[in-house]
Amino acid sequence: MRNILRAALPALTIVALTAVSSFASTITLGISGDARVGANYIDFGVYPQGEPYVPAPGFGTFEVTSPVTNIFSTNGVRAGEFGSIQSFSSALETVGTTLSPAVKFMTFETGGSNLQLFLTRLYQGNLPTSSPFILSDTVVGATAAFDVTGYILNTNDNSKTAFTGLFSTTFSGMTVAQLIGELPVDTAFSATFSLTPAPEPASLLLLGIGLLGAGIVGRKKIARS
């Protein structure tokens, strides 16, 4: 049944951030996975079967897809390998505060196993539940976004590469009120991380993410049929 629903549901349209340093080389990483999204949490699943969705502070899995460049490719990350990605919840990762210790967000099982992505801050959204999600209505549908900062740790030399970014997704044909009424939503995703190094070592990076997933509009239509 899950596979039938996923095949029938429409794709989500995701908006990525614009770059801040046009003169700097871009670092990109593509991944695919499954997630359950609630008002103040994201539970990642065991890819590719989806369930079980593992609540924070547990880890789900993802598969690396193209593109893979720069710090990832030079450390041996290749399309087709797998990694772990930690679920998060505002009940554990308090929004609007510095996360101490930093949250280990992503790791790689084989190539690039020396690279670890950490989150140091989730920013407060516009929901009244200490949620990181910023919800807004647009002409094409409801958008849900959240802001983060963090760093990539290279365990070979303990060097850190900082980043900051906005994760943003649009639920086509939905209003914010409808989206809130449907949560939690199970969705497959295909994401591309784009990191643009800042000109100075202490400066932050820009991280954008694009997702494609199973939308909740189609789920409602199937339920009525």
Contacts in CASP RR format, 6 or more apart in sequence:
PFRMAT RR
TARGET T0000
AUTHOR 0000-0000-0000
METHOD contacts of the structure
MODEL  1
MRNILRAALPALTIVALTAVSSFASTITLGISGDARVGANYIDFGVYPQG
EPYVPAPGFGTFEVTSPVTNIFSTNGVRAGEFGSIQSFSSALETVGTTLS
PAVKFMTFETGGSNLQLFLTRLYQGNLPTSSPFILSDTVVGATAAFDVTG
YILNTNDNSKTAFTGLFSTTFSGMTVAQLIGELPVDTAFSATFSLTPAPE
PASLLLLGIGLLGAGIVGRKKIARS
2 50 0 8 1.000
2 51 0 8 1.000
5 214 0 8 1.000
5 219 0 8 1.000
5 222 0 8 1.000
6 188 0 8 1.000
6 214 0 8 1.000
8 218 0 8 1.000
8 222 0 8 1.000
9 213 0 8 1.000
9 214 0 8 1.000
9 215 0 8 1.000
9 216 0 8 1.000
9 217 0 8 1.000
9 218 0 8 1.000
9 219 0 8 1.000
9 222 0 8 1.000
10 172 0 8 1.000
10 214 0 8 1.000
10 215 0 8 1.000
10 217 0 8 1.000
10 218 0 8 1.000
11 212 0 8 1.000
11 213 0 8 1.000
11 214 0 8 1.000
11 215 0 8 1.000
12 169 0 8 1.000
12 170 0 8 1.000
12 171 0 8 1.000
12 172 0 8 1.000
12 187 0 8 1.000
12 189 0 8 1.000
12 211 0 8 1.000
12 212 0 8 1.000
12 213 0 8 1.000
12 214 0 8 1.000
12 215 0 8 1.000
13 140 0 8 1.000
13 169 0 8 1.000
13 170 0 8 1.000
13 172 0 8 1.000
14 168 0 8 1.000
14 169 0 8 1.000
14 170 0 8 1.000
14 209 0 8 1.000
14 210 0 8 1.000
14 211 0 8 1.000
14 212 0 8 1.000
15 143 0 8 1.000
15 168 0 8 1.000
15 169 0 8 1.000
15 170 0 8 1.000
15 210 0 8 1.000
16 168 0 8 1.000
16 192 0 8 1.000
16 194 0 8 1.000
16 208 0 8 1.000
16 209 0 8 1.000
16 210 0 8 1.000
17 165 0 8 1.000
17 166 0 8 1.000
17 168 0 8 1.000
17 194 0 8 1.000
17 206 0 8 1.000
17 207 0 8 1.000
17 208 0 8 1.000
19 26 0 8 1.000
19 194 0 8 1.000
19 196 0 8 1.000
19 206 0 8 1.000
20 196 0 8 1.000
20 198 0 8 1.000
20 206 0 8 1.000
21 196 0 8 1.000
21 197 0 8 1.000
21 198 0 8 1.000
21 199 0 8 1.000
21 206 0 8 1.000
23 199 0 8 1.000
24 196 0 8 1.000
24 197 0 8 1.000
24 198 0 8 1.000
24 199 0 8 1.000
25 70 0 8 1.000
25 197 0 8 1.000
26 69 0 8 1.000
26 70 0 8 1.000
26 194 0 8 1.000
26 195 0 8 1.000
26 196 0 8 1.000
27 69 0 8 1.000
27 70 0 8 1.000
27 71 0 8 1.000
27 72 0 8 1.000
27 193 0 8 1.000
27 194 0 8 1.000
27 195 0 8 1.000
27 196 0 8 1.000
27 197 0 8 1.000
27 205 0 8 1.000
28 67 0 8 1.000
28 68 0 8 1.000
28 69 0 8 1.000
28 70 0 8 1.000
28 72 0 8 1.000
28 192 0 8 1.000
28 193 0 8 1.000
28 194 0 8 1.000
28 195 0 8 1.000
29 64 0 8 1.000
29 67 0 8 1.000
29 68 0 8 1.000
29 69 0 8 1.000
29 72 0 8 1.000
29 77 0 8 1.000
29 192 0 8 1.000
29 193 0 8 1.000
30 64 0 8 1.000
30 65 0 8 1.000
30 66 0 8 1.000
30 67 0 8 1.000
30 68 0 8 1.000
30 190 0 8 1.000
30 191 0 8 1.000
30 192 0 8 1.000
30 193 0 8 1.000
31 62 0 8 1.000
31 63 0 8 1.000
31 64 0 8 1.000
31 65 0 8 1.000
31 85 0 8 1.000
31 190 0 8 1.000
31 191 0 8 1.000
31 193 0 8 1.000
32 47 0 8 1.000
32 48 0 8 1.000
32 62 0 8 1.000
32 63 0 8 1.000
32 65 0 8 1.000
32 188 0 8 1.000
32 189 0 8 1.000
32 190 0 8 1.000
32 191 0 8 1.000
33 44 0 8 1.000
33 45 0 8 1.000
33 47 0 8 1.000
33 48 0 8 1.000
33 50 0 8 1.000
33 61 0 8 1.000
33 62 0 8 1.000
33 63 0 8 1.000
33 188 0 8 1.000
33 189 0 8 1.000
33 190 0 8 1.000
33 191 0 8 1.000
34 44 0 8 1.000
34 45 0 8 1.000
34 46 0 8 1.000
34 47 0 8 1.000
34 48 0 8 1.000
34 49 0 8 1.000
34 50 0 8 1.000
34 53 0 8 1.000
34 186 0 8 1.000
34 187 0 8 1.000
34 188 0 8 1.000
34 189 0 8 1.000
35 42 0 8 1.000
35 43 0 8 1.000
35 44 0 8 1.000
35 45 0 8 1.000
35 53 0 8 1.000
35 186 0 8 1.000
35 187 0 8 1.000
35 189 0 8 1.000
36 42 0 8 1.000
36 43 0 8 1.000
36 45 0 8 1.000
36 53 0 8 1.000
36 184 0 8 1.000
36 185 0 8 1.000
36 186 0 8 1.000
36 187 0 8 1.000
37 144 0 8 1.000
37 183 0 8 1.000
37 184 0 8 1.000
37 185 0 8 1.000
37 186 0 8 1.000
37 187 0 8 1.000
38 183 0 8 1.000
38 184 0 8 1.000
38 185 0 8 1.000
39 127 0 8 1.000
39 129 0 8 1.000
39 131 0 8 1.000
39 133 0 8 1.000
39 180 0 8 1.000
39 183 0 8 1.000
39 184 0 8 1.000
40 89 0 8 1.000
40 90 0 8 1.000
40 91 0 8 1.000
40 127 0 8 1.000
40 129 0 8 1.000
40 130 0 8 1.000
40 131 0 8 1.000
40 132 0 8 1.000
40 133 0 8 1.000
41 55 0 8 1.000
41 56 0 8 1.000
41 87 0 8 1.000
41 88 0 8 1.000
41 89 0 8 1.000
41 90 0 8 1.000
41 91 0 8 1.000
42 87 0 8 1.000
42 88 0 8 1.000
43 53 0 8 1.000
43 54 0 8 1.000
43 55 0 8 1.000
43 56 0 8 1.000
43 87 0 8 1.000
44 53 0 8 1.000
44 54 0 8 1.000
44 59 0 8 1.000
44 60 0 8 1.000
44 61 0 8 1.000
44 62 0 8 1.000
44 85 0 8 1.000
44 86 0 8 1.000
44 87 0 8 1.000
45 51 0 8 1.000
45 52 0 8 1.000
45 53 0 8 1.000
45 54 0 8 1.000
45 60 0 8 1.000
45 61 0 8 1.000
46 52 0 8 1.000
46 54 0 8 1.000
46 60 0 8 1.000
46 61 0 8 1.000
47 60 0 8 1.000
47 61 0 8 1.000
47 62 0 8 1.000
47 63 0 8 1.000
47 82 0 8 1.000
48 63 0 8 1.000
50 186 0 8 1.000
50 188 0 8 1.000
53 87 0 8 1.000
53 186 0 8 1.000
54 60 0 8 1.000
54 87 0 8 1.000
55 87 0 8 1.000
55 89 0 8 1.000
56 86 0 8 1.000
56 87 0 8 1.000
56 88 0 8 1.000
56 89 0 8 1.000
56 91 0 8 1.000
56 92 0 8 1.000
56 93 0 8 1.000
57 86 0 8 1.000
57 87 0 8 1.000
57 92 0 8 1.000
57 103 0 8 1.000
58 86 0 8 1.000
58 87 0 8 1.000
59 84 0 8 1.000
59 85 0 8 1.000
59 86 0 8 1.000
59 87 0 8 1.000
60 84 0 8 1.000
60 85 0 8 1.000
60 86 0 8 1.000
60 87 0 8 1.000
61 82 0 8 1.000
61 83 0 8 1.000
61 84 0 8 1.000
61 85 0 8 1.000
62 82 0 8 1.000
62 83 0 8 1.000
62 84 0 8 1.000
62 85 0 8 1.000
62 106 0 8 1.000
63 80 0 8 1.000
63 81 0 8 1.000
63 82 0 8 1.000
63 83 0 8 1.000
64 77 0 8 1.000
64 78 0 8 1.000
64 79 0 8 1.000
64 80 0 8 1.000
64 81 0 8 1.000
64 82 0 8 1.000
64 83 0 8 1.000
64 108 0 8 1.000
65 79 0 8 1.000
65 80 0 8 1.000
65 190 0 8 1.000
66 79 0 8 1.000
67 192 0 8 1.000
68 77 0 8 1.000
68 78 0 8 1.000
68 79 0 8 1.000
71 115 0 8 1.000
71 152 0 8 1.000
71 154 0 8 1.000
71 161 0 8 1.000
72 112 0 8 1.000
72 115 0 8 1.000
75 111 0 8 1.000
75 112 0 8 1.000
75 114 0 8 1.000
75 115 0 8 1.000
75 154 0 8 1.000
76 111 0 8 1.000
76 112 0 8 1.000
77 108 0 8 1.000
77 111 0 8 1.000
77 112 0 8 1.000
77 115 0 8 1.000
78 110 0 8 1.000
78 111 0 8 1.000
81 108 0 8 1.000
81 109 0 8 1.000
81 110 0 8 1.000
81 111 0 8 1.000
82 108 0 8 1.000
82 109 0 8 1.000
82 110 0 8 1.000
83 106 0 8 1.000
83 107 0 8 1.000
83 108 0 8 1.000
83 109 0 8 1.000
84 106 0 8 1.000
84 107 0 8 1.000
84 109 0 8 1.000
85 105 0 8 1.000
85 106 0 8 1.000
86 103 0 8 1.000
86 104 0 8 1.000
86 105 0 8 1.000
86 106 0 8 1.000
88 103 0 8 1.000
88 105 0 8 1.000
88 119 0 8 1.000
88 122 0 8 1.000
90 122 0 8 1.000
90 129 0 8 1.000
90 130 0 8 1.000
90 131 0 8 1.000
90 132 0 8 1.000
93 99 0 8 1.000
93 103 0 8 1.000
93 119 0 8 1.000
93 122 0 8 1.000
94 122 0 8 1.000
94 130 0 8 1.000
95 122 0 8 1.000
95 123 0 8 1.000
95 124 0 8 1.000
95 125 0 8 1.000
95 130 0 8 1.000
95 131 0 8 1.000
95 132 0 8 1.000
96 121 0 8 1.000
96 122 0 8 1.000
96 123 0 8 1.000
96 124 0 8 1.000
97 121 0 8 1.000
98 120 0 8 1.000
98 121 0 8 1.000
99 119 0 8 1.000
99 120 0 8 1.000
99 121 0 8 1.000
99 122 0 8 1.000
102 118 0 8 1.000
102 119 0 8 1.000
102 120 0 8 1.000
102 150 0 8 1.000
102 151 0 8 1.000
103 118 0 8 1.000
103 119 0 8 1.000
103 120 0 8 1.000
104 116 0 8 1.000
104 117 0 8 1.000
104 118 0 8 1.000
105 117 0 8 1.000
105 118 0 8 1.000
105 119 0 8 1.000
106 116 0 8 1.000
106 117 0 8 1.000
107 113 0 8 1.000
107 115 0 8 1.000
107 116 0 8 1.000
107 117 0 8 1.000
108 115 0 8 1.000
114 154 0 8 1.000
114 155 0 8 1.000
114 156 0 8 1.000
115 152 0 8 1.000
115 153 0 8 1.000
115 154 0 8 1.000
115 155 0 8 1.000
116 152 0 8 1.000
116 153 0 8 1.000
116 155 0 8 1.000
117 150 0 8 1.000
117 151 0 8 1.000
117 152 0 8 1.000
117 153 0 8 1.000
118 150 0 8 1.000
118 151 0 8 1.000
118 152 0 8 1.000
118 153 0 8 1.000
119 148 0 8 1.000
119 149 0 8 1.000
119 150 0 8 1.000
120 149 0 8 1.000
120 150 0 8 1.000
120 151 0 8 1.000
121 148 0 8 1.000
121 149 0 8 1.000
121 150 0 8 1.000
122 132 0 8 1.000
122 146 0 8 1.000
122 147 0 8 1.000
122 148 0 8 1.000
123 132 0 8 1.000
123 146 0 8 1.000
123 147 0 8 1.000
123 148 0 8 1.000
124 130 0 8 1.000
124 131 0 8 1.000
124 132 0 8 1.000
125 131 0 8 1.000
125 132 0 8 1.000
125 133 0 8 1.000
125 134 0 8 1.000
125 146 0 8 1.000
125 147 0 8 1.000
126 133 0 8 1.000
126 134 0 8 1.000
126 135 0 8 1.000
126 136 0 8 1.000
127 133 0 8 1.000
127 135 0 8 1.000
132 146 0 8 1.000
132 147 0 8 1.000
132 148 0 8 1.000
133 144 0 8 1.000
133 145 0 8 1.000
133 146 0 8 1.000
134 143 0 8 1.000
134 144 0 8 1.000
134 145 0 8 1.000
134 146 0 8 1.000
134 147 0 8 1.000
135 142 0 8 1.000
135 143 0 8 1.000
135 144 0 8 1.000
135 176 0 8 1.000
135 179 0 8 1.000
135 180 0 8 1.000
136 142 0 8 1.000
136 143 0 8 1.000
136 176 0 8 1.000
137 143 0 8 1.000
137 175 0 8 1.000
137 176 0 8 1.000
138 170 0 8 1.000
140 170 0 8 1.000
140 172 0 8 1.000
140 173 0 8 1.000
141 170 0 8 1.000
141 171 0 8 1.000
141 172 0 8 1.000
141 173 0 8 1.000
141 174 0 8 1.000
141 175 0 8 1.000
142 170 0 8 1.000
142 171 0 8 1.000
142 173 0 8 1.000
142 174 0 8 1.000
142 175 0 8 1.000
142 176 0 8 1.000
142 178 0 8 1.000
142 179 0 8 1.000
143 168 0 8 1.000
143 169 0 8 1.000
143 170 0 8 1.000
143 171 0 8 1.000
144 168 0 8 1.000
144 169 0 8 1.000
144 171 0 8 1.000
144 179 0 8 1.000
145 166 0 8 1.000
145 167 0 8 1.000
145 168 0 8 1.000
145 169 0 8 1.000
146 166 0 8 1.000
146 167 0 8 1.000
147 164 0 8 1.000
147 165 0 8 1.000
147 166 0 8 1.000
147 167 0 8 1.000
148 164 0 8 1.000
148 165 0 8 1.000
148 167 0 8 1.000
148 207 0 8 1.000
149 162 0 8 1.000
149 163 0 8 1.000
149 164 0 8 1.000
149 165 0 8 1.000
149 204 0 8 1.000
150 162 0 8 1.000
150 163 0 8 1.000
150 164 0 8 1.000
151 160 0 8 1.000
151 161 0 8 1.000
151 162 0 8 1.000
151 163 0 8 1.000
152 160 0 8 1.000
152 161 0 8 1.000
152 163 0 8 1.000
153 159 0 8 1.000
153 160 0 8 1.000
154 160 0 8 1.000
154 161 0 8 1.000
161 195 0 8 1.000
161 197 0 8 1.000
161 205 0 8 1.000
162 202 0 8 1.000
162 203 0 8 1.000
162 204 0 8 1.000
162 205 0 8 1.000
163 195 0 8 1.000
163 204 0 8 1.000
163 205 0 8 1.000
163 206 0 8 1.000
163 207 0 8 1.000
164 204 0 8 1.000
164 205 0 8 1.000
164 206 0 8 1.000
164 207 0 8 1.000
165 206 0 8 1.000
165 207 0 8 1.000
165 208 0 8 1.000
166 208 0 8 1.000
167 208 0 8 1.000
167 209 0 8 1.000
168 209 0 8 1.000
169 210 0 8 1.000
169 211 0 8 1.000
171 179 0 8 1.000
171 215 0 8 1.000
171 216 0 8 1.000
171 217 0 8 1.000
172 215 0 8 1.000
172 217 0 8 1.000
173 217 0 8 1.000
174 182 0 8 1.000
174 216 0 8 1.000
174 217 0 8 1.000
179 185 0 8 1.000
179 216 0 8 1.000
182 216 0 8 1.000
182 219 0 8 1.000
182 220 0 8 1.000
185 215 0 8 1.000
185 216 0 8 1.000
186 214 0 8 1.000
187 211 0 8 1.000
187 213 0 8 1.000
187 214 0 8 1.000
187 215 0 8 1.000
188 212 0 8 1.000
188 213 0 8 1.000
188 214 0 8 1.000
189 210 0 8 1.000
189 211 0 8 1.000
189 212 0 8 1.000
189 213 0 8 1.000
190 210 0 8 1.000
190 211 0 8 1.000
190 212 0 8 1.000
190 213 0 8 1.000
191 209 0 8 1.000
191 210 0 8 1.000
191 211 0 8 1.000
192 208 0 8 1.000
192 209 0 8 1.000
192 210 0 8 1.000
193 207 0 8 1.000
193 208 0 8 1.000
193 209 0 8 1.000
194 206 0 8 1.000
194 207 0 8 1.000
194 208 0 8 1.000
194 209 0 8 1.000
195 205 0 8 1.000
195 206 0 8 1.000
195 207 0 8 1.000
195 208 0 8 1.000
196 205 0 8 1.000
196 206 0 8 1.000
197 205 0 8 1.000
198 204 0 8 1.000
198 205 0 8 1.000
END
